[in-house]
Amino acid sequence: MFQENYKKAYDSIVPDSALVEKMLEVAGDATVEEKNRREGLFRVIKPMLTAAAVVAAFVTIMSLTVMPVLAANVPAVYRFLNGISPALADFFVPIEKSCTKKGITMQVEAVYVEGNRAEVYISFQDAEGAGNVIDGEIDLWTGYGLESRTGCSTIGGHSFVGYDAETGKAYWKVSLQGWDEFETDKLTFYVYSILSSISEEKRELDLKEALTEAEFKNVTLSGRSGTQLANDIIQRTDEERREDPRPVSAVMNVKPVSECVADGFTVTGIAFLDGNLRVQICMGDQSRAVRHVRLFLTDKDGEERITDYSVMWKESWGGVDYTFYEYVFVDVDADADAYALYGLFNEESGYVEGDWSVTFTLESGE
Protein backbone atom coordinates (compact mmCIF):
# COMPACT_ATOMS: atom_id res chain seq x y z
CA MET A 1 0.00 0.00 0.00
CA PHE A 2 1.28 3.43 -0.93
CA GLN A 3 0.90 4.96 2.52
CA GLU A 4 2.81 2.13 4.21
CA ASN A 5 5.66 2.17 1.70
CA TYR A 6 5.84 5.94 1.89
CA LYS A 7 6.13 5.88 5.65
CA LYS A 8 8.69 3.08 5.72
CA ALA A 9 10.90 4.91 3.25
CA TYR A 10 11.22 7.82 5.64
CA ASP A 11 11.22 6.04 9.01
CA SER A 12 14.95 6.52 9.47
CA ILE A 13 15.07 10.15 8.34
CA VAL A 14 15.32 12.80 11.06
CA PRO A 15 15.74 16.28 9.55
CA ASP A 16 17.54 18.90 11.59
CA SER A 17 16.40 22.50 11.76
CA ALA A 18 18.93 23.67 9.20
CA LEU A 19 17.61 21.18 6.66
CA VAL A 20 14.04 22.24 7.32
CA GLU A 21 14.90 25.89 6.79
CA LYS A 22 16.78 24.99 3.63
CA MET A 23 13.73 23.21 2.27
CA LEU A 24 11.74 26.40 2.70
CA GLU A 25 14.17 28.20 0.41
CA VAL A 26 14.00 25.78 -2.52
CA ALA A 27 12.20 26.40 -5.79
CA GLY A 28 13.69 29.84 -6.13
CA ASP A 29 11.68 30.54 -9.26
CA ALA A 30 8.40 30.23 -7.35
CA THR A 31 6.29 33.31 -6.86
CA VAL A 32 5.95 34.99 -3.47
CA GLU A 33 2.38 33.70 -3.25
CA GLU A 34 3.54 30.11 -3.86
CA LYS A 35 6.27 30.41 -1.26
CA ASN A 36 3.85 31.79 1.31
CA ARG A 37 1.43 28.96 0.57
CA ARG A 38 4.13 26.33 1.07
CA GLU A 39 5.42 27.88 4.25
CA GLY A 40 1.90 28.23 5.64
CA LEU A 41 1.10 24.60 5.00
CA PHE A 42 4.36 23.51 6.57
CA ARG A 43 3.72 25.52 9.72
CA VAL A 44 0.33 23.83 10.05
CA ILE A 45 1.51 20.26 9.59
CA LYS A 46 4.93 20.44 11.27
CA PRO A 47 3.71 20.05 14.89
CA MET A 48 1.26 17.33 13.91
CA LEU A 49 3.57 14.88 12.19
CA THR A 50 6.62 12.84 13.07
CA ALA A 51 9.99 13.94 11.74
CA ALA A 52 9.76 11.33 8.99
CA ALA A 53 6.31 12.51 7.99
CA VAL A 54 7.47 16.16 7.88
CA VAL A 55 9.95 15.34 5.13
CA ALA A 56 7.45 13.24 3.21
CA ALA A 57 4.75 15.87 3.54
CA PHE A 58 7.06 18.61 2.39
CA VAL A 59 7.91 16.63 -0.74
CA THR A 60 4.19 16.63 -1.44
CA ILE A 61 4.00 20.38 -0.91
CA MET A 62 6.91 20.98 -3.28
CA SER A 63 5.12 19.00 -5.97
CA LEU A 64 2.04 21.18 -5.91
CA THR A 65 3.46 23.72 -8.36
CA VAL A 66 4.54 21.24 -11.00
CA MET A 67 1.76 18.62 -11.15
CA PRO A 68 -1.88 18.08 -10.11
CA VAL A 69 -2.13 16.53 -6.68
CA LEU A 70 -5.08 14.29 -7.32
CA ALA A 71 -6.09 12.39 -10.42
CA ALA A 72 -9.71 11.92 -11.40
CA ASN A 73 -9.72 8.31 -10.27
CA VAL A 74 -8.49 9.08 -6.74
CA PRO A 75 -11.14 8.41 -4.07
CA ALA A 76 -13.49 11.34 -3.51
CA VAL A 77 -12.34 11.79 0.08
CA TYR A 78 -8.85 12.68 -1.15
CA ARG A 79 -10.28 15.46 -3.25
CA PHE A 80 -11.93 16.76 -0.10
CA LEU A 81 -8.79 16.34 2.03
CA ASN A 82 -6.79 18.12 -0.63
CA GLY A 83 -8.97 21.16 -0.11
CA ILE A 84 -8.12 21.11 3.60
CA SER A 85 -4.42 20.24 3.47
CA PRO A 86 -2.77 18.68 0.42
CA ALA A 87 0.24 17.73 2.54
CA LEU A 88 -1.84 15.54 4.84
CA ALA A 89 -3.95 13.75 2.24
CA ASP A 90 -1.37 11.07 1.49
CA PHE A 91 -1.19 9.92 5.10
CA PHE A 92 -4.84 8.88 5.33
CA VAL A 93 -6.05 5.52 4.09
CA PRO A 94 -9.33 5.75 2.15
CA ILE A 95 -12.04 3.57 3.69
CA GLU A 96 -15.35 4.76 2.22
CA LYS A 97 -17.54 2.32 4.15
CA SER A 98 -20.94 3.42 5.38
CA CYS A 99 -23.91 2.68 7.62
CA THR A 100 -27.43 4.02 7.09
CA LYS A 101 -29.92 4.46 9.93
CA LYS A 102 -32.82 6.85 10.53
CA GLY A 103 -32.56 7.99 6.91
CA ILE A 104 -28.99 9.27 7.39
CA THR A 105 -25.80 7.68 6.09
CA MET A 106 -22.57 7.91 8.07
CA GLN A 107 -19.49 7.09 6.03
CA VAL A 108 -15.98 6.51 7.33
CA GLU A 109 -14.02 8.31 4.64
CA ALA A 110 -10.38 8.01 5.64
CA VAL A 111 -8.31 6.92 8.63
CA TYR A 112 -4.80 7.47 9.92
CA VAL A 113 -3.62 5.26 12.80
CA GLU A 114 -0.28 5.38 14.58
CA GLY A 115 0.08 3.35 17.77
CA ASN A 116 -2.64 4.30 20.22
CA ARG A 117 -3.70 7.38 18.29
CA ALA A 118 -6.06 7.71 15.37
CA GLU A 119 -7.62 10.38 13.21
CA VAL A 120 -10.82 9.59 11.37
CA TYR A 121 -12.60 11.62 8.71
CA ILE A 122 -16.30 10.85 8.55
CA SER A 123 -19.27 12.27 6.69
CA PHE A 124 -23.03 12.38 7.14
CA GLN A 125 -25.55 12.79 4.34
CA ASP A 126 -29.22 12.12 3.73
CA ALA A 127 -29.91 8.65 2.39
CA GLU A 128 -31.46 8.61 -1.05
CA GLY A 129 -35.12 9.53 -0.88
CA ALA A 130 -35.03 9.95 2.90
CA GLY A 131 -35.65 13.69 3.22
CA ASN A 132 -33.56 16.78 3.85
CA VAL A 133 -31.96 16.63 7.29
CA ILE A 134 -28.26 17.12 6.51
CA ASP A 135 -28.06 20.47 4.71
CA GLY A 136 -25.12 22.17 6.43
CA GLU A 137 -23.12 22.03 9.64
CA ILE A 138 -24.07 19.36 12.17
CA ASP A 139 -22.59 18.27 15.50
CA LEU A 140 -21.69 14.92 17.00
CA TRP A 141 -23.55 14.42 20.25
CA THR A 142 -23.74 11.62 22.83
CA GLY A 143 -20.71 9.52 22.17
CA TYR A 144 -18.38 8.37 19.44
CA GLY A 145 -15.29 6.22 19.40
CA LEU A 146 -13.01 3.67 17.78
CA GLU A 147 -12.72 0.04 18.86
CA SER A 148 -10.21 -2.70 18.01
CA ARG A 149 -9.33 -6.15 19.35
CA THR A 150 -6.94 -4.60 21.87
CA GLY A 151 -9.36 -2.05 23.26
CA CYS A 152 -11.15 1.15 22.48
CA SER A 153 -10.54 4.88 22.47
CA THR A 154 -10.63 6.54 25.89
CA ILE A 155 -10.37 10.21 24.99
CA GLY A 156 -11.16 12.17 21.87
CA GLY A 157 -12.04 15.40 20.22
CA HIS A 158 -13.93 16.39 17.10
CA SER A 159 -14.23 19.36 14.78
CA PHE A 160 -16.50 20.22 11.88
CA VAL A 161 -14.52 20.36 8.65
CA GLY A 162 -17.03 21.52 6.08
CA TYR A 163 -20.16 20.89 4.05
CA ASP A 164 -20.08 19.83 0.39
CA ALA A 165 -23.28 21.08 -1.21
CA GLU A 166 -22.68 19.05 -4.38
CA THR A 167 -22.66 15.71 -2.55
CA GLY A 168 -24.75 16.82 0.43
CA LYS A 169 -22.07 15.60 2.83
CA ALA A 170 -21.18 17.19 6.17
CA TYR A 171 -17.59 16.26 7.09
CA TRP A 172 -16.08 15.85 10.55
CA LYS A 173 -12.58 15.09 11.75
CA VAL A 174 -12.37 12.96 14.89
CA SER A 175 -9.13 12.57 16.89
CA LEU A 176 -8.96 9.61 19.27
CA GLN A 177 -6.54 8.02 21.71
CA GLY A 178 -6.62 4.77 23.68
CA TRP A 179 -4.56 3.17 26.41
CA ASP A 180 -3.27 0.48 24.05
CA GLU A 181 -2.27 0.46 20.41
CA PHE A 182 -5.08 0.03 17.92
CA GLU A 183 -4.96 -3.30 16.10
CA THR A 184 -5.69 -2.43 12.49
CA ASP A 185 -6.91 -5.84 11.27
CA LYS A 186 -10.39 -5.00 12.54
CA LEU A 187 -11.54 -1.54 13.57
CA THR A 188 -15.02 -0.27 14.36
CA PHE A 189 -15.92 3.41 14.40
CA TYR A 190 -19.27 4.42 15.91
CA VAL A 191 -21.40 7.48 16.57
CA TYR A 192 -24.46 7.27 18.83
CA SER A 193 -26.28 10.45 17.85
CA ILE A 194 -25.98 13.81 16.12
CA LEU A 195 -27.53 17.27 16.27
CA SER A 196 -28.56 18.13 12.74
CA SER A 197 -29.56 21.79 13.09
CA ILE A 198 -27.17 24.59 14.10
CA SER A 199 -28.16 28.25 14.23
CA GLU A 200 -26.97 31.57 15.62
CA GLU A 201 -29.13 34.62 16.22
CA LYS A 202 -28.14 38.09 17.36
CA ARG A 203 -30.57 39.52 19.92
CA GLU A 204 -30.66 42.97 21.48
CA LEU A 205 -31.40 42.99 25.22
CA ASP A 206 -33.21 46.05 26.58
CA LEU A 207 -31.32 47.49 29.54
CA LYS A 208 -34.13 49.93 30.26
CA GLU A 209 -36.00 46.98 31.77
CA ALA A 210 -33.08 46.13 34.04
CA LEU A 211 -33.80 45.88 37.77
CA THR A 212 -31.93 47.83 40.44
CA GLU A 213 -32.98 45.48 43.25
CA ALA A 214 -33.26 41.69 43.33
CA GLU A 215 -33.44 38.84 45.78
CA PHE A 216 -30.72 36.17 45.76
CA LYS A 217 -30.73 32.42 46.24
CA ASN A 218 -27.98 29.86 46.70
CA VAL A 219 -27.48 27.23 43.99
CA THR A 220 -25.07 24.32 43.57
CA LEU A 221 -22.94 25.00 40.53
CA SER A 222 -22.42 22.67 37.60
CA GLY A 223 -19.85 24.96 36.01
CA ARG A 224 -18.20 28.35 36.24
CA SER A 225 -15.75 30.56 34.40
CA GLY A 226 -13.92 33.82 34.95
CA THR A 227 -11.37 35.25 37.36
CA GLN A 228 -13.54 37.27 39.77
CA LEU A 229 -15.93 34.53 40.74
CA ALA A 230 -14.72 34.17 44.34
CA ASN A 231 -16.89 37.05 45.52
CA ASP A 232 -20.08 35.07 44.83
CA ILE A 233 -18.97 31.69 46.20
CA ILE A 234 -20.66 30.72 49.45
CA GLN A 235 -18.31 29.52 52.17
CA ARG A 236 -19.34 26.12 53.54
CA THR A 237 -18.24 23.85 56.36
CA ASP A 238 -15.99 20.85 55.83
CA GLU A 239 -18.93 18.53 56.46
CA GLU A 240 -21.02 20.27 53.80
CA ARG A 241 -18.20 19.99 51.28
CA ARG A 242 -17.77 16.30 52.04
CA GLU A 243 -21.45 15.71 51.31
CA ASP A 244 -21.25 17.60 48.00
CA PRO A 245 -17.87 19.00 46.87
CA ARG A 246 -19.42 21.23 44.22
CA PRO A 247 -19.25 24.97 44.96
CA VAL A 248 -22.32 26.97 45.93
CA SER A 249 -22.97 30.48 44.60
CA ALA A 250 -25.50 33.25 45.13
CA VAL A 251 -27.55 34.08 42.00
CA MET A 252 -30.55 36.26 41.29
CA ASN A 253 -33.97 34.89 42.17
CA VAL A 254 -36.20 36.72 39.69
CA LYS A 255 -38.23 34.33 37.52
CA PRO A 256 -39.15 30.75 38.51
CA VAL A 257 -38.13 27.77 36.41
CA SER A 258 -41.82 27.05 35.76
CA GLU A 259 -41.92 30.11 33.48
CA CYS A 260 -39.01 28.92 31.30
CA VAL A 261 -39.42 27.21 27.93
CA ALA A 262 -37.87 23.76 27.60
CA ASP A 263 -36.94 23.99 23.92
CA GLY A 264 -35.43 27.48 23.76
CA PHE A 265 -34.00 30.47 25.61
CA THR A 266 -35.64 32.46 28.40
CA VAL A 267 -34.08 35.65 29.77
CA THR A 268 -34.95 35.32 33.44
CA GLY A 269 -33.38 38.49 34.81
CA ILE A 270 -31.28 41.59 34.06
CA ALA A 271 -30.16 43.85 36.88
CA PHE A 272 -27.71 46.59 37.86
CA LEU A 273 -26.60 45.45 41.32
CA ASP A 274 -23.71 46.57 43.51
CA GLY A 275 -21.83 48.18 40.62
CA ASN A 276 -22.20 45.13 38.37
CA LEU A 277 -24.51 44.17 35.53
CA ARG A 278 -26.04 40.70 35.91
CA VAL A 279 -27.80 38.81 33.12
CA GLN A 280 -29.49 35.48 33.85
CA ILE A 281 -30.64 33.22 31.00
CA CYS A 282 -32.29 29.79 31.05
CA MET A 283 -31.07 27.52 28.23
CA GLY A 284 -33.99 25.09 28.57
CA ASP A 285 -33.70 21.32 28.46
CA GLN A 286 -30.24 20.40 27.16
CA SER A 287 -30.58 16.62 27.23
CA ARG A 288 -31.06 16.60 23.44
CA ALA A 289 -29.83 20.04 22.46
CA VAL A 290 -27.01 22.47 23.14
CA ARG A 291 -27.67 26.16 23.77
CA HIS A 292 -25.23 28.85 24.80
CA VAL A 293 -25.04 32.63 24.68
CA ARG A 294 -22.19 35.10 24.24
CA LEU A 295 -22.99 38.55 25.62
CA PHE A 296 -21.42 41.86 24.58
CA LEU A 297 -21.74 45.20 26.36
CA THR A 298 -21.04 48.41 24.40
CA ASP A 299 -20.54 51.84 25.98
CA LYS A 300 -21.19 55.29 24.50
CA ASP A 301 -17.68 55.40 22.99
CA GLY A 302 -18.34 52.19 21.10
CA GLU A 303 -16.00 50.15 23.28
CA GLU A 304 -17.19 46.56 23.48
CA ARG A 305 -16.52 44.07 26.25
CA ILE A 306 -17.46 40.52 27.13
CA THR A 307 -18.60 39.15 30.46
CA ASP A 308 -16.08 38.95 33.29
CA TYR A 309 -17.39 35.72 34.76
CA SER A 310 -20.36 33.38 34.72
CA VAL A 311 -21.87 30.50 36.69
CA MET A 312 -24.01 27.57 35.54
CA TRP A 313 -26.48 25.39 37.44
CA LYS A 314 -29.55 23.21 36.88
CA GLU A 315 -33.09 23.31 38.21
CA SER A 316 -35.83 20.70 37.75
CA TRP A 317 -39.46 21.23 36.81
CA GLY A 318 -41.98 18.64 35.63
CA GLY A 319 -39.33 15.95 35.46
CA VAL A 320 -37.12 18.05 33.18
CA ASP A 321 -33.71 19.53 34.06
CA TYR A 322 -33.31 23.15 32.97
CA THR A 323 -29.86 24.72 32.56
CA PHE A 324 -29.26 28.28 33.80
CA TYR A 325 -26.40 30.71 33.31
CA GLU A 326 -25.81 33.97 35.13
CA TYR A 327 -23.32 36.31 33.44
CA VAL A 328 -21.67 39.24 35.23
CA PHE A 329 -20.07 42.41 33.88
CA VAL A 330 -18.13 44.04 36.72
CA ASP A 331 -17.77 47.78 37.38
CA VAL A 332 -20.79 48.93 35.36
CA ASP A 333 -22.68 52.11 36.21
CA ALA A 334 -26.41 51.72 36.80
CA ASP A 335 -27.22 53.84 33.75
CA ALA A 336 -29.24 52.05 31.08
CA ASP A 337 -28.72 54.89 28.59
CA ALA A 338 -24.94 54.58 28.82
CA TYR A 339 -24.78 51.06 27.39
CA ALA A 340 -26.14 48.72 24.77
CA LEU A 341 -26.31 44.97 25.34
CA TYR A 342 -26.67 42.21 22.79
CA GLY A 343 -26.10 38.49 22.67
CA LEU A 344 -25.28 35.81 20.13
CA PHE A 345 -27.73 33.01 20.87
CA ASN A 346 -26.40 29.69 19.55
CA GLU A 347 -28.55 26.58 19.35
CA GLU A 348 -27.73 23.05 18.22
CA SER A 349 -30.85 20.91 17.96
CA GLY A 350 -32.44 18.37 15.64
CA TYR A 351 -31.45 15.36 17.74
CA VAL A 352 -31.11 12.10 15.77
CA GLU A 353 -30.17 8.89 17.56
CA GLY A 354 -28.84 6.59 14.86
CA ASP A 355 -26.25 4.47 16.63
CA TRP A 356 -24.18 4.31 13.44
CA SER A 357 -21.32 1.81 13.29
CA VAL A 358 -18.82 0.91 10.56
CA THR A 359 -16.30 -1.96 10.76
CA PHE A 360 -13.30 -2.02 8.46
CA THR A 361 -9.76 -3.36 8.02
CA LEU A 362 -7.07 -0.77 7.68
CA GLU A 363 -4.41 -2.83 5.89
CA SER A 364 -6.54 -3.58 2.90
CA GLY A 365 -8.48 -0.31 2.93
CA GLU A 366 -11.63 -2.34 2.40
Beta strands, then each sheet from edge to edge (+ up, - down):
strand 1: 93-101
strand 2: 104-114
strand 3: 117-126
strand 4: 139-140
strand 5: 144-148
strand 6: 151-164
strand 7: 169-178
strand 8: 187-205
strand 9: 216-220
strand 10: 223-226
strand 11: 248-252
strand 12: 266-273
strand 13: 276-285
strand 14: 290-299
strand 15: 304-306
strand 16: 309-317
strand 17: 320-329
strand 18: 339-360
sheet 1: 1+ 2- 3+ 7- 6+ 5- 8+ 4-
sheet 2: 1+ 2- 3+ 7- 6+ 5- 8+ 18- 14+ 15-
sheet 3: 9+ 11-
sheet 4: 10+ 16- 17+ 13- 12+
end
